[in-house]
């Protein structure tokens, strides 16, 4: 007889590029997400305005409420990419050790 754990799909991995929606508010929810790397921004829309709710980092979970209450997604989740302005990158590069730069 199969144990409940053996019925779970625990390793369905998917890479998501930065600024890509993972799900949108109102979508049906049938999975819980775990952040393996990077981060995910959670936002809610009310009266046409976007409200920032938080950021989920590595090891965090999101999307579980749709499974708990059997309701559509109550917020949107979007993958976040780190953006480093050109001048900041140049400043860091200029102050880096020459050994590191040579790598």
C-alpha positions as a Markdown table, in Angstrom:
| # | Residue | x | y | z |
|---|---|---|---|---|
| 1 | Unk | 0.0 | 0.0 | 0.0 |
| 2 | Unk | 1.3 | 3.4 | -0.9 |
| 3 | Unk | 2.1 | 5.8 | 1.9 |
| 4 | Unk | 0.7 | 9.4 | 1.6 |
| 5 | Unk | 4.2 | 10.8 | 1.1 |
| 6 | Unk | 4.8 | 8.6 | -1.9 |
| 7 | Unk | 1.8 | 10.2 | -3.6 |
| 8 | Unk | 3.4 | 13.7 | -3.4 |
| 9 | Unk | 5.3 | 15.1 | -6.3 |
| 10 | Unk | 8.0 | 16.8 | -4.3 |
| 11 | Unk | 10.5 | 17.6 | -7.0 |
| 12 | Unk | 8.9 | 19.3 | -9.9 |
| 13 | Unk | 11.5 | 22.0 | -10.5 |
| 14 | Unk | 11.0 | 24.9 | -12.8 |
| 15 | Unk | 13.4 | 27.8 | -13.5 |
| 16 | Unk | 11.7 | 31.2 | -13.8 |
| 17 | Unk | 13.5 | 34.3 | -15.3 |
| 18 | Unk | 13.4 | 37.6 | -13.5 |
| 19 | Unk | 10.3 | 39.7 | -13.9 |
| 20 | Unk | 8.2 | 36.7 | -15.0 |
| 21 | Unk | 4.8 | 36.1 | -13.4 |
| 22 | Unk | 4.6 | 32.8 | -11.6 |
| 23 | Unk | 0.9 | 33.2 | -11.0 |
| 24 | Unk | -1.6 | 36.0 | -11.0 |
| 25 | Unk | -4.2 | 37.1 | -8.5 |
| 26 | Unk | -7.4 | 35.2 | -9.3 |
| 27 | Unk | -5.7 | 32.2 | -10.9 |
| 28 | Unk | -6.7 | 28.8 | -9.6 |
| 29 | Unk | -4.2 | 27.3 | -7.2 |
| 30 | Unk | -3.2 | 23.7 | -7.1 |
| 31 | Unk | 0.4 | 23.7 | -6.0 |
| 32 | Unk | 2.6 | 25.2 | -3.3 |
| 33 | Unk | 5.9 | 26.8 | -4.4 |
| 34 | Unk | 9.3 | 26.6 | -2.7 |
| 35 | Unk | 12.0 | 29.1 | -3.6 |
| 36 | Unk | 15.2 | 27.3 | -4.3 |
| 37 | Unk | 17.2 | 30.4 | -5.2 |
| 38 | Unk | 16.5 | 34.0 | -5.9 |
| 39 | Unk | 13.4 | 35.7 | -4.7 |
| 40 | Unk | 9.7 | 36.2 | -5.4 |
| 41 | Unk | 7.7 | 39.4 | -5.0 |
| 42 | Unk | 4.1 | 39.1 | -3.8 |
| 43 | Unk | 1.6 | 41.8 | -4.7 |
| 44 | Unk | -2.1 | 42.4 | -4.5 |
| 45 | Unk | -4.3 | 44.6 | -6.7 |
| 46 | Unk | -7.1 | 46.7 | -5.3 |
| 47 | Unk | -9.0 | 49.3 | -7.3 |
| 48 | Unk | -6.4 | 49.2 | -10.0 |
| 49 | Unk | -3.5 | 49.9 | -7.6 |
| 50 | Unk | -0.7 | 47.4 | -6.9 |
| 51 | Unk | 0.2 | 46.8 | -3.3 |
| 52 | Unk | 3.5 | 45.2 | -2.3 |
| 53 | Unk | 2.9 | 42.5 | 0.3 |
| 54 | Unk | 6.4 | 41.1 | 0.6 |
| 55 | Unk | 9.4 | 39.2 | -0.8 |
| 56 | Unk | 9.9 | 35.4 | -0.4 |
| 57 | Unk | 13.5 | 34.4 | -0.4 |
| 58 | Unk | 15.4 | 31.1 | -0.7 |
| 59 | Unk | 13.7 | 28.3 | 1.3 |
| 60 | Unk | 10.5 | 30.2 | 1.6 |
| 61 | Unk | 7.1 | 28.9 | 0.5 |
| 62 | Unk | 4.2 | 30.7 | -1.2 |
| 63 | Unk | 0.9 | 29.9 | -2.8 |
| 64 | Unk | -0.3 | 27.6 | 0.0 |
| 65 | Unk | -3.4 | 29.7 | 0.9 |
| 66 | Unk | -5.2 | 28.6 | -2.4 |
| 67 | Unk | -4.8 | 25.0 | -1.2 |
| 68 | Unk | -5.9 | 25.7 | 2.3 |
| 69 | Unk | -9.0 | 27.6 | 1.5 |
| 70 | Unk | -9.8 | 26.2 | -2.0 |
| 71 | Unk | -10.1 | 29.7 | -3.3 |
| 72 | Unk | -8.4 | 31.4 | -6.3 |
| 73 | Unk | -5.0 | 33.0 | -5.8 |
| 74 | Unk | -5.4 | 36.0 | -3.5 |
| 75 | Unk | -2.2 | 37.8 | -4.8 |
| 76 | Unk | 0.2 | 37.7 | -7.6 |
| 77 | Unk | 3.7 | 36.2 | -7.5 |
| 78 | Unk | 6.5 | 37.4 | -9.7 |
| 79 | Unk | 10.2 | 36.3 | -9.9 |
| 80 | Unk | 12.6 | 39.1 | -9.1 |
| 81 | Unk | 15.9 | 39.7 | -10.8 |
| 82 | Unk | 18.7 | 41.6 | -9.3 |
| 83 | Unk | 19.5 | 44.8 | -11.3 |
| 84 | Unk | 22.8 | 46.4 | -10.8 |
| 85 | Unk | 23.2 | 49.9 | -12.3 |
| 86 | Unk | 26.2 | 50.2 | -14.7 |
| 87 | Unk | 28.0 | 52.8 | -12.6 |
| 88 | Unk | 27.7 | 50.7 | -9.4 |
| 89 | Unk | 29.1 | 47.7 | -11.3 |
| 90 | Unk | 32.0 | 49.8 | -12.6 |
| 91 | Unk | 32.7 | 51.2 | -9.1 |
| 92 | Unk | 32.8 | 47.7 | -7.6 |
| 93 | Unk | 35.0 | 46.4 | -10.5 |
| 94 | Unk | 37.4 | 49.3 | -10.0 |
| 95 | Unk | 37.8 | 48.6 | -6.3 |
| 96 | Unk | 38.1 | 44.8 | -6.7 |
| 97 | Unk | 41.3 | 42.9 | -6.1 |
| 98 | Unk | 43.3 | 42.4 | -9.4 |
| 99 | Unk | 43.4 | 38.6 | -8.7 |
| 100 | Unk | 39.6 | 38.5 | -8.6 |
| 101 | Unk | 39.4 | 40.6 | -11.8 |
| 102 | Unk | 41.8 | 38.2 | -13.5 |
| 103 | Unk | 39.5 | 35.2 | -12.8 |
